[in-house]
Amino acid sequence: VVAAVALVAVAVRPSLLTDRLPGHDAAADSAPSALPAETALPTGAPGAVDQAGTPTRAHPFLGSPARSWAGGADAIVLPTAKAAGGLSEDEVALALRRTKEFLVASNLDPKVLRGGSADGALALLDPQQPDLLPEIRRALRSPARTHDPLNYVTRFDPQQVVLAGDTVKVRGHLTFDAGKGGQVRVHADYSFVYPLVHREADGDSRVARTIVRRELTMTLNDPAKWIATEGKLSLTENDAHFYNFECGVYDGYIHPVFPGDTPTGAPATGPETDPYDRSATLEGEADAREGCGTVTRT
């Protein structure tokens, strides 16, 4: 009877047995509950993580508040559409959907993350913005300090680093309002957490986490009232901040700093920042690419 009860207990809670196996990582299995979708800026930074620990390739978000965030495109939740700015409910829904597609194409597409073509993202933008598309294409083709593709897309040097696993953690929200007549504006504010490892590890199991926060406003314009292409988005506001990266490098890639390494880029002159604090907008903050700064955690 005792043996039978023990077997039932293991069947119901296998951790009673697996927790005692050599090398078992109990903290890695006790994942926190998933957070509900964000609908507005939070009132403060997330607290300390209960199960702190050193991230591994198998568990790259250990010790990070992002462990309880949703991952990938599913983390970008669309609000309920309704008519606004003289556009119908269906047109507003299209603006929301296309904005999500742009966020996914520019920040989550594996090809783009590896430095590949960003044609999927560019195809969503209105060619009637005469300066924008040529500027982005120039930045992608010939990165420079004054023409930085990282202002628009997230890319890492594929010769140096790769993602640890298939998941990028995402937290943020979309809102919309009426613009001028025949226009709806979609505002996006999202943070992306990328766990990275050296491409040629050679026994190096360290994981670096780089965080990118993007705020942007896209507009869908009625071609009957604006010089616009039907179904295409105009990018009217755009801001991006990066955390845990080599400062002063403008080769078109984000270069993460790994635990224990001394940054080799320009000296950081900016303030200490918690990259997980989403309680304030980026507006008015110093340019993260220019001044850099020290992150309090990754």
N, C-alpha and C positions, 0 to 999 in steps of 0.2 A: 504493500500500500504506500509506504514512504517513497519507494522508487517510482511508483506510478504518479504520485503527487509531484515529485521533482521533475518528471518528464513533462507533465502538464504545464508547470511553471515555466520551463524553458520554451515550450511551444508558444505560450502566451507572451512571455517576455524573453526573447532570445538574448537580450543584453545581460541577463543574469549569468549566462554562460560566457558570452563573448567578452564581457567586461573583464573577465579573469584570464583571457588569453594573453600570452606574452606579446608585447609590442602593441597592444590595442590602445587606440587613442579615443578615450571616452569623450573628451571635450569636442572632438571632431564630429562625433555622432549626435551630440546634444544640440542640434541646430536650434536657434531661437525661432519663435513663431514669426511668420511672415507679417510684415506691416500692411495695414490697409492702404489703398491707393492714396496718394497725396492729392489734395484738391486746392490747397493754398499754401503759402509759405508757412513753415512751422514757427513756433514762438521762440525756439532756441535750438542749440546744437544737441544732437543725441548724446545721451550719457555714456559713461564708461561701459565697455562691453563686458558682459558677465564671464564669458568663456574666452578670456584673452589667451593668446598663444602665437607662436611663430607660424606664419603661413607656409604651407607645403604645396607641392604640385597637385597632390590629391585634394587638398583643402586650402585653396589659395585665398580665401576670405576670412580665415581664422584671425581673430583679434580686430576685426573691422566692423563698424556699424553696418556696412553694406551687406553683411552676412544675412540680415533679415530683409534686405531689399529684394524686389522681384528682378528677374533677369531678362535681358534681351528685349525684343520688340514688344512682348506681352506687357512689359512694364509701362509702356506708353499708352495710357488709357484715355480714350476720347470722351469729352463731355457730351451731353445730349445736345444735339443741334436744334436751333430754332431760327426763324427768319430774323435777319438783322441787316441794317444798312441798305435796305432796298433789295437785298438778295433773299431768295427763297430758302426754306429749310434744307432742301436738297443741295443747294449751292453752298450753304454754310457747312453742311456735312462733307461736301467735297473739299472745301478749304481745310477742314480739320484733318481729313484723311490724307490729303496731299502733304500737309505739314508733318504728320507722323512719318510718311514715306520719306520725306527729306531727312528727318532726324535719323531714321534707320539707315538710309543710304549713305549718309555722311559720317555716321559715328558707330555703326554696328556691322556694316557690310564687311565680311572677312577680307575681300579683295582690296577694299579701300584701306583697311587697317594695315594691310601688308604693303601699302604704297602703290597699289594698282590704280586703274582707271576709276574716276569718279563720275563717269558719264551718266549713271543712274540718277545721281543727285542733280546734276546739271540739267538733265532733261525735264525736271520739274519746274525749273525757273523760267520766267518770262523773258524771251529774247528782246522784248520791247524795252527792257532796261538796258540801254545801249552800252553802258560802261561795265556792268557787273560781270557778265559771262566772260568777256575778254580778259578782265582782271583775274578772275579765278583760274582761267586756263593758263594765263601767263604765269601765275604763281605756282601752279602745278608743274608747269614745264620748266621754269627757271626760278626756283625758290630764292628768296632774298629777304633781308630784313624789311624792306619796304613793300615786298610782294610775297606775303607769307601764306601758303595754302592752309596752314593750321588755323587761320582765322575762320575757315569754312568747313574743313574736314579734319578728321582725326587719323593720323598716320604714324606708324612706327617703322624704323629701319628693318626690313626683313632679313638683312644680313647679320643683324645683331641680336634681335629679340623676337620671340613669338609669344602668343597668348598661352597662359597656363590653363589648359582646358578650353571649353567652348563657350563659357558663360562670361558676359559682361554685365555687371550689376548696374541698375538704372533707377534713379529716383527723381521725381519732378511732377509737373502738371502742365496742362494746356488750358488756356482760357480764350475767349473771343469776345469781341464787341464790334459795334458798328463804327465804320470809318466815315468818310464823307459819303455823299450820295452815291449808291452803286458800289459800295466797298465794304468788305468785312475784314477785320484784322484778327489774326490768330497770334497770341503770345505764348511762347514756349520757354520753359525754364527747367532744364534737366541737368543732373549730374551723372556722369558715367565713370564707373570704376573698372580699370583694366588691370588684371593680374598678369604679370609678364615674367618670363624666364629667358636666360641666355639661349640663343639658338644652338650654339655649340657649348653644351653644359660642362663637359669634361669633369663630371662629379660635382659640379656646383648646383646645389639644389635650392638656392635662394630664390625667393619670389619678391619682385618689386611691384608695388601697386601705384599706378599713376591715376589721378582723378582729373577729369575734364568737366567743367561746368559751362554750359552754353545757355545764353538768353538770346532769343531772337523773336522778331515780329515779322510775320508773313502776311501779305494782303492778297485777297482774290478780288479782282476788279471786273466790273461789268464792261465788256467791250463796247457796249452801246453808249457808255458814258465816259470811258477812259480809253487812252491809247494802250491797249492791252490785248494779250492773246488768250482766247477762251480756254479756261481750265488750267492756266499756268499761274504760278505764284510769283509775286514780287517780294524780294527781301528788303525790308525797309529799315530794320534795326538789327544789329548783330554785335554780340559781345561774347568773348570766350576767355576763361581763366583756366590755367593749368597748375597742377600741384604735384610735386615730386618729379622734377625734370631738370636736365642740365640747362642752366641759364645762359643766355647769350649765344645760342646755337641756332642758326637760321638756314638749315639745309633742307627744310620741308618735312622733318620728322621730329616727333617727341622722343627724347632720349631719357628713359627713366634712370633714377639713381637707386642702386641696389643697397640693401642693408649692409652696413659695414664699409661701404665704399665712400671715398671722399670725392665730392663733385669736382669735375675737371673743367666745367664751364666758367662763365664769369662769376665773380663773387655775388652772393645774394645780398641785396641792400634793402629789401622790402621787410614788412613786419611779419611776425609769427601769425600763422593762419591755420585754423582748423578746416580742412577741406570738406568736412562733413557738415559744417554749419551752414544750413540753407535758410537761416532766419532773416536774412537781408538780401536785397537784390545786389547785382554787381555794379549798378549805376553809381558813379562817384568814387569807386574804389580805384586804386592805382593800377596801371596797366601791368598785369601779371607777367607778361612776356618781357617787359622792360626792366622792372625792378626785382622780379622774382621774390623770394622770401623764404622763410623757414616754415615747414609744415609741422604741426604739433603731433600729428599721427597720419598714418596712411592706411 
